[in-house]
Every structure is written in C-alpha cells, then in structure tokens.
Amino acid sequence: MNKLLKWGLKNRKEPGVTIREMLAMLQANLNKNDTRPLVHLGIGDPSVHPCFRTTPLAENAIVHSLRSSHFNGYAPSAGISAARRAVADYLCEDLPYKLSEEDVFLTAGGNHAIEILLTVLARPGANILFPRPGYPLYEARAEFSGLEVRHFDLVPDRGWEVDLDAIEALADDKTIAMVTINPGNPCGNVFTFEHMQRIAETARRKGIILIADEVYGHLVFGDSKFVPMGTLGSVAPILTLGTLSKRWLVPGWRLGWIAATDPQGILSESGVTDSIRDFMGLTADPATIIQGAVPEILKNSPQSFFLKTNNLLREAADVCYTKVSEIPSLKCSHRPEGAMSTMVKLNLSTLDGVVDDMDFALKLAKEESVLVMPGTVVGLKNWLRVSFAVELDALKVGFERIGEFSSRHAKK
Ligand SMILES: *Cc1c(COP(=O)(O)O)cnc(C)c1O
C-alpha cells in the first residue's frame, strides 16, 4: 500500500469536468414530468438525426469489405497499406507536395490519434500548448501522460484567431508542440490562410511541432475556404489529425489518422515518426473491415453528399446565429462558418437568479428540457457551447424554449 501511495496514484490531479460527465449531470437534472421532447444541443454527434446520414457509398463500401473475406485478419499495426495510401492520396489533393503511405498512420478515430500523439510526445518536464476554448480530451489526455498544459486564448473579437502573442510568451525550450483545431471546435470558426501562415511562422520560430486537428476538415459553409495546415509543412513540422467521423457523419466507425505533413523531414529526422510507428505496435488498431472500406470511401464519395451536409450545416448555423441575436441574455460574437458548434456568450446581468453558465445549463435542462454545454467545460466560463448539427425543427424549438427561459428569468 505504501508503495502505491508513494507512486502518487491517489494524488493524481483531478481532471476538470469532462463533456460526458457534464452531460450526465444535465441529464440527471431533467424534469421527468415534462412530456415535451428533449432538445439536445449539447453533443457533436449528428448521426442520431435522420437528415445527417452518411452516403450509401460508404455503407456499401463497408458491406463489400465485410463480404470480401479479405479483411477478417489482423492488420499491420500502422494500418493496411491500401488504406494508408488512400489517406495519403486524399490529403495530397490539397497539398503542394506528395505524401506516401509511410507518412500515414491509421487510428481508431481522432481521439485515438490524440492519445497516440500525447503519449509519444511526452517527456519529463515537457509542456504543450492548447487552445482555450478547446476540446477537453486534450487536457485530460496530457494529464495522464504527465505533460504540463499551457493555454493560449482564441480571441472572440478577432473571429477566434489564435492569440499569437500568448504563444510567444508561453513557449519555452521545454515546449514540444502546440495544437490548432481548424475548422474550429467549439467556436465554429475557420482560419484565414494569412493567419495560418502566422501560426506556422510562430511555431517555426519557437521550434515546436504544430499539431493540426482537422477532424472537421472541409466542413465549411461560410466565406473562408478550408486550407489544410499541412500546406505550410515547409514552414514548420506539422502532424495532421483526421477522421471519417465528422465529414462522413460516422463517429461510431472509429477510423481516423495521423499524417506527418512535413516535407522537410524534420519529424522523421528527429525520430518522432519512428516513435509513432513503434507506439502503433502497442496500441489497438481500427477494425480491419473498416480499414478495408477506406480506399473506396475516400476516393469515390460523391461531391453531392458533401455539398448536402455543408448546406444543412449552413442553414442550421444561420438559424442558430439569428435566434441567438433575438435573445437578450445571449450573444454570438462570430457567425459560425465551419464545424458543428458555436460559442454563445451569456449576459448574466440581464438575468435574475442565474449565477453562472453551469447554473444556466442545469436550470435550462430542468425547466425547458433543452441541453447545452456550459462553456466552463471547454475552458470559457459564462459562455455556452451550442451544437447546431441537429434537425432544423428541433433547433428552432430549442431556441424558442431558451427564449422563454430567458424572458422568465429576465431582471425586472
Ligand atoms: C470529434 C473530435 C475529435 C475526435 O474524433 P473521433 O474520430 O470522433 O474520435 C478530435 N478532435 C476534435 C476537435 C473533435 O471535435
């Protein structure tokens, strides 16, 4: 027992409230006598809504993979060759240089890719820079790897751009990497190319790896185009994360990737890619039958499917933005132009008896059967994260109820 105590397992710092824990708290607070249907604006899983169904091509690719009997065995630990090559080709369409299958590692979804990178990059005394607001799994995972976490802000008044001065101030010789999420979760922003150039130049000057979380890649519907960070791979070494989960609306299929988008070869020279390859041999693989379907899915998914998804998201984002502007206690500082959620600021001075974002979300769940995520969970107190990847009718009903809640609690 003494030894266990000495190892400090008990003293492990409690991670903050995770999204899942918060959802459980909100759900426990629902009023069971409310017969109205629950409106869930708290999760980023659109697949529960019939309008967000994946393309039949992807479903058929899985069936074909299964029936072929070629994908019933163990896969090589970095993934089957044809699928790695397909990811490399898919990414190359938007890059000014070539990737080979050796640059790509298949993971069991984006979360697994995060787990692998934060395990491989952890060194005693090292620190890593994450955006705030962000995606809380990064913090929780870094804690387990013993990586010190430092936060830089995303600036709401500048369309949620990275506060580059903060990076200059935070990064030191123990900083191993910084993370960007573009298109942005939770803010729904899309970086301009000029801003991405400044991020990459900062990373180069500071000698740090840029981890580009692009799990929402191509899910854009505003004025800004999606440009992969890997485009700037010759400026700074970049590790790109992707997944089928979001663009193909199939988070349950658990297929993602890490790509070394690093034409200068800094990552392989410094042993990072070798470490990733080694660690892939120790960690779980995505199911082989899913890997078997990847080439068909990445090469042949119809543009019409992608267009339809982006159009649905644009409509939903617009409803969300317009409705928020009609509710006095809420403010959305930036019209969402990508991904599936946005951050809404609470104006608590207009409300009576609502102390903070947690209180708002818990009371809203109880009184109106609407779930939204308190901003505290993603790093911004007294904001809310609203996921708009839901059926339009449900979204409208949800905002009607938030409006009623707001009026009922308005300061007289
Ligand atoms: C959803 C998400 C992931 C995880 O992707 P999965 O493939 O669902 O594991 C990673 N990063 C961000 C920012 C996400 O929103």
PDBQT file of the ligand as one rigid body, heavy atoms in Angstrom, charges set to zero:
ROOT
HETATM    1  C1  LIG A 501     -14.696  14.766 -32.594  1.00  0.00    +0.000 C 
HETATM    2  C2  LIG A 501     -13.357  15.334 -32.390  1.00  0.00    +0.000 A 
HETATM    3  C3  LIG A 501     -12.230  14.510 -32.296  1.00  0.00    +0.000 A 
HETATM    4  C4  LIG A 501     -12.335  13.019 -32.243  1.00  0.00    +0.000 C 
HETATM    5  O1  LIG A 501     -12.671  12.417 -33.423  1.00  0.00    +0.000 OA
HETATM    6  P1  LIG A 501     -13.254  10.915 -33.389  1.00  0.00    +0.000 P 
HETATM    7  O2  LIG A 501     -12.947  10.392 -34.713  1.00  0.00    +0.000 OA
HETATM    8  O3  LIG A 501     -14.723  11.056 -33.111  1.00  0.00    +0.000 OA
HETATM    9  O4  LIG A 501     -12.570  10.197 -32.281  1.00  0.00    +0.000 OA
HETATM   10  C5  LIG A 501     -10.989  15.099 -32.166  1.00  0.00    +0.000 A 
HETATM   11  N1  LIG A 501     -10.838  16.440 -32.131  1.00  0.00    +0.000 NA
HETATM   12  C6  LIG A 501     -11.908  17.267 -32.196  1.00  0.00    +0.000 A 
HETATM   13  C7  LIG A 501     -11.688  18.741 -32.150  1.00  0.00    +0.000 C 
HETATM   14  C8  LIG A 501     -13.199  16.742 -32.315  1.00  0.00    +0.000 A 
HETATM   15  O5  LIG A 501     -14.265  17.557 -32.348  1.00  0.00    +0.000 OA
ENDROOT
TORSDOF 0
